Amino acid sequence: MKFKQLTIHNIATIADATINFDQPPLDNERIFLICGPTGAGKTTILDCICLALFKNTPRLDEDEGNRFNPYTDRERADKDIGTNDSRQLMRRGCGDAKVELTFEDNQGVDHQATWECHRARNRADGSFQPVQWYYTNLHTNEVIRKGVDEYAQRLLGINAAQFFRTVVLPQGKFAEFLKSKENDKTLLLEKITGTHIYATLGMRIFNQHKALNEQCERLMSEMAAMHVLTPQQEQEINDQLQALQARAALCDQQAQQVDKKFKWLEQREKKQQDLGKARLGLESQIAITQQED
């Protein structure tokens, strides 16, 4: 994901501001520092990014005792809104607030995440209206207003809690991130940096190596089970083979002789049959001659 432009309107200490991440000098810098005196709005910039992307911020997402509250009890913005409600970030004395974040996803498609809220009739003393939070696909102009949480997580690859723990760490939470489980940090950092593909390739290589190693061990085991003949044993087998070959040759000769005898007997039997037929024919001829006489 690559940020392109952040537009802020009436959020905390910032009335109106636009940050162009894809224009000089920020577009040529891989790392840049947000600096300024206390109350200048450094954290507010990060809050606005989180509001646009997730409708929440790290400091509003903290425990009950540490939740952000820009108002004193007397200055409380609205009795119906809790101290962890994102609408508390609206600048005091204003009737509306809005954040727009334009960014490019991992597929190179531009999107715009928008968070905005209003008071009734846009008056500073009006009641807070529901927050409007939606995503716009700038390539298709499709506006996503339902299931925005699921859409944002699918688009960004991480949810709000993961984003807060890794990308935008609230003050005092960095040590907590470092102490988190190694596997959790690895998965999150892979998603953020886009290096999860290398983990996938590494797992495939590992599985292939494991399969080939198992095959190699199996072949080595089979080879170890094989009995290698000594020269003397090999000579004995060769002698037996030659003797069997000689015996087979002798059997072939005997079979040829038997075949010749068998053929001779077949010819003898056939000639005897022909002789018997000839005798019968001769006897018949003699009988006919005697009757004629």
Secondary structure, 3 states (H helix, E strand, C coil): CEEEEEEEEEECCEEEEEEECCCCCHHHCCCCCCCCCCCCCHHHHHHHHHHHHHCCCCCCCCCHHHCCCCCCCCCCCCCCCCCCCHHHHECCCCCEEEEEEEEECCCCCEEEEEEEEEEHHHCCCCCECCCEEEEEECCCCEEECCCHHHHHHHHHCCCHHHHHHHCCCCCCCHHHHHCCCHHHHHHHHHHHHCCHHHHHHHHHHHHHHHHHHHHHHHHHHHHHHCCCCCHHHHHHHHHHHHHHHHHHHHHHHHHHHHHHHHHHHHHHHHHHHHHHHHHHHHHHHHHHHHHHC
